[in-house]
Structures are given as structure tokens and as C-alpha cells.
Amino acid sequence: MSWFLSFYALSDQPWEEQVVYSVGDRVAHNGEAFVATQWNKGNEPYIGKSHWEGWVHVNSSIPQFEVDKNYHSGLVVYVNGDLYLSKWGNKGEHPETSWYWRRLATDGVLDRSTNAPGESSDPKSAEVILGTDLNRNNIKDSFELGVLDTYQNEELRRMALNVSFIYRALHELELDESINLLEEESYELFNSLFAWENCMVEIRKLHDLKDPMSLYLDSIYASLLYRFGQNEAYRDLNGEFNFSEEVLTRSNCSYYEF
């Protein structure tokens, strides 16, 4: 699993189709710079691609975070030497502490012997639903360790960790009532969600293992909040739900070799 252990690249290396990129890796492609928002391979970066789809376009010089600046979704900033992605539009939300942002770094996966700190006993609490995140990669530790124990195939591990980003985002939408999405933000979220849910259907057919959704939604409350988060995002669409057949049937499994 050596590809999990790299840090984000400080220089722009040319994008290569057969290379596996880690979260936070920076590449150059067609004269533009991009940062990986997921572990990916064969997923060509281009301007205009949603940050949920694996890459985000950046300027040649990534700015430091400014507390008084308005940020739209998909912007990347530096904070104390780390890269952060703005998941939703915001102002005054500090990247190191706010759910509006996600740190783009891997810092290696957790060791199987890791003992996570004690959590609240309330199964409906944000602390339990989101879990601990000792290596600050925006993936709850219990799921990350579960992925290591459940999947021996590195492609399955890569896919499982990637899908967890959207599962967490939906939980956050339901847990934080202050997050109100723009229509285009909801639309991009659903575009990615359909592609992941279609992929989960394929996984269930191909493998006699728990699929990542079952592994992540490990309690009735986690499952309920996932659906409530979808409802929250749907309300932010303001009734605009005109998705094409291509969007509804697309599967993210096309980026993985099982």
C-alpha cells in the first residue's frame, strides 16, 4: 500500500494515465495545474470537473487562507503548510476546524493496532457518527481500519476510502444546519452520489464481501443520517432535479480494476 503513504507534491509533475495519485498530489496537464482530491488512476484532470470527481483545478501559485475572503466550492488554499479544499462556499470558516473544508493529505493509513480515543456513548451524536480521525485525512478511523481488514485488493481499498468522502459530507450536511448549498453545489454532489451508488451495486454483484457503504453506515443512526443528508441536499436543489440518463447511470467503478 505504498501509494497511500505519499504527501502532496510541491512541484507539478505531468499527469500520467497509469500512475496512482494520492490525495493532495499536484500535477500538470494541458498547460494547467491540478490537485488530487481522491486517490485516483486513469482519471484525467480537466478544468470544470467537479472536485467530487477526483481533481480540482488550481492556479500555479496556491494562496494562503484569508479569513475575510469569500470562497466558493472547489477552491484550494494553504494553511500552516497544509492544503485545504473548500467543499462548500463559505466565508470566515477556518479550514482547520470547519466542516466546510477538507484537508488534502494522506499521512499514511492507520496501523491496525491503533486505539482510537473514547467516543460519546450517544449513537446519534456527531462525535459517534463522524468518528475519530487521528491522521486528519477526513476519514473516520473505524472505517479506515475496517477497510484494511475487509479488503486485500488495493483497488478496493482505494475505492472504499474515496467513497467515504461523500458519505461523510452527507452526514455533515444533516448534522450542521448552517450548511446550505447552492443549487450548483447540490447538483454536483448528486452527480457524484449517483456514480458511487451505481458502483456499490456493481461491487455487491462482483464480491462476496461487505460493500463500502455497508461498512461505513455501520449503525441504524448512521444510515438514517445518510438519507437525511440526501434529503437536505435535495431541498437545496429547489426542485430542480433534471438529471440526464448519462448522469443517472454513470458508475465510478470504471476507474478501478477489481
N, C-alpha and C positions, 0 to 999 in steps of 0.2 A: 504493500500500500504506500509506496514511496511518494506517489503523486499527491497524497494528502498532506505531505509534510512541508511543501514549499511555501515561501512567503511571497507577497506580491512583488512583481518585477519592477524595478525602478527605471529600467530603460524599455523602450518599445521594440520588442523582437517581432519580426514578421510572422503573421499568423500562418500556421501550417495545419492542414486538414487532419493529419494523423497524430497530432500532438494532443495529449490530455492536459488541459489547463486547470489550474486550481483557482478557487475564489480569490479575487484580488490580483491575478496576473494581468499584466498590461501588454498589449500587442499593437502592432501597426498593420493596417490593411487598407489597400487602395488609397494610400496617402492620408489616412485618418487614424486617430488613436482610440483604443477601446480598452475597457477594464472588464474582466470576467466577473459576473455576479453569481455564477454557479460553477461547479466542476463540469467541464464540457469537452467534447471531442467531435470534430466534424460539423460543428455548429457555426456557420460562417457569420462573422460580425458585420453589421451594416448600420448606417445612420437611419434612425427611425424605428429600429427594432425596440420593442418594449423591454425594460430592464428585467421583467419576469422571464424573458426568453434566453437568458444566459450571458448577454453582453450589454454594456452601456457605452455610448459614445462620449468621449471626453476631449477637452482641449489639450493642446500639447503641454500646457502648464496647469496642473490641478491646484485650485486656490485653497487657502486656509478657510475654515469656517468663520462666519461673521454673524454674531447673534442678532443683529438688527436687519439682516438681509432676508428677503423673501426667496424661498427655494421651492421650485416645482419638482414633481416626482422625476426621478432619473438623474438628478444631479449628484456629483461626487465631490467630496471635499476632504481635506486633511484635517485631522485633529490629533495633536500630540503624537505626530508621526504615523498615525493610522489612517487608512482610507475608510470613509463612510458614505453609504448610498442613501439618498433621500427616497424612501419608499412612497411617501405621500407628500403633497405640497404642504409647506409649513413655514412659520416664522417664529423665532425665539425658542424653538425646541432644540435643546443641546444634544448633539449626536451621541454622546457617551451615556446618556441617561434616558433618552426618549424612544418610544416605540415607533416614532415616525422615521427613524433612521436604522440602518443595519451596518455593522462593521464588516468590511470586506477583507477578511483574513481567515486563515485556517488554523495556524498554530499547532497543527498536528491533531490527530484524534486522541480521545481519552484512553488511558490504559485501562484494561479490563479490571484491574484491582482498585480502581478509583472508588473512593467512598464519597458519595455526594452529601453535602450538608443536609441536615434535617429540614423537612418542609412542614408547612402548616398541615394540620390534621383535617382541615376543611376541604373536601374533594372538589368543591365548586370555586375555590379561591384562585386568584390569578397566579399565586405562588405555586400551586399544585398543577394547574392546567399548563402553564408555560414551563414549569420545571426549573431546575438549576442549570446554569450554563458556565461552568468553571473555565472553559477555554475561550469564552466570549465570541463564539462563531455563529450565534443566533440559532443554535440547535440545542434542544433540551438534552441534558446529559443522559437521562434514562433511555431516550430514543437512540441516541448515538451509540451507546453501549449495546442496545438491543440489535441495532443494525450489524455490528461486529459479530455478535453471537449468532444471528439468524442467517446471514448471507456469507458464503465463502467466495462467491463470484464478485470480483471487484467492480464490474459494470453494475451489478445490482446494488452494491453499496453506494456507488456514485449516484445512481438514480434515486435511491432512497433518501440520501442526505439532501439532494436537490429539492425533492418534492416537499420536504419538511419546511422549507421557507414559506411556501404558500399556505400550508396548514397553520403555521404559527401566525401568519398575517391575518388569517380569518379569525383566529382566536382573539388576537389583539383588537380587531375591529369590534368584536362583541364586548370585550372587557373594558374598553375605553370609549365612553360615549362621546368624548370630544373629537374623535376622528370621524370626519365627514368627508367623503370622497367626492371629487369632481366626476362628472359623467364619464369623461375620457379615462380617468383612473379606474373606475368601476369596470368599464368596458375592457381595458387591458387586463385587469385581474381575471375577469370571466374568460377571456380568450385563453389565458394560461391554464385556468382551472379546468376547462373542458378538455384541453390537451392532456392534462395529468390524470383526470378521471378516466378518460378513454384508455390511457396507458395502464391504469390499475386493472381495468377489465382484462387487458391482454396478459398482464402478469398472473392473474388468477387462473387463466387458462393454461399458461405455459409452465408454471412452477407449483409444486406441491409444498408451498411454504406460505407463511403469513405474508400478505402483500404489505407494502409500507404504510398504507392508510390504516389497516387494522393494527399495525404495530404502533403507529403514532396515536391514534384515537383509542387509547387503552382503558377508557372508562366511559360509562354512560354519560357523564357530565362533559367529558372531552368531545364526545360525538355530538351531543346536543349543542354545545357552543360552536362547533364547526358549522352546523347547519344554521344556527342563529347568525353567525358571521356572514354566511352566504346571503341570508335574508337582508342583513344590514347593507351589504354591498348592492344587492338588487334594488333596495329602496333608493339608494344614491344614484341609480340609473334614471330615476324619474320617469319610469315607464317605457324608456327606450330600450327595447330588447330585440333589435333587428339583426340577429347574428346570421351569417351566411351558413350554408351547408358545409362549406370548407372549414369554417371555424368549429362548428358543432361536431365534426367527425375527425378533426386533426388529433394525432396522438404523439406525445413526446417520446414514446418508446422508439421512434425512428432514430434517435440519437444514441442508442445503446445497443450493444451486441451481447445478447444473453446466451 
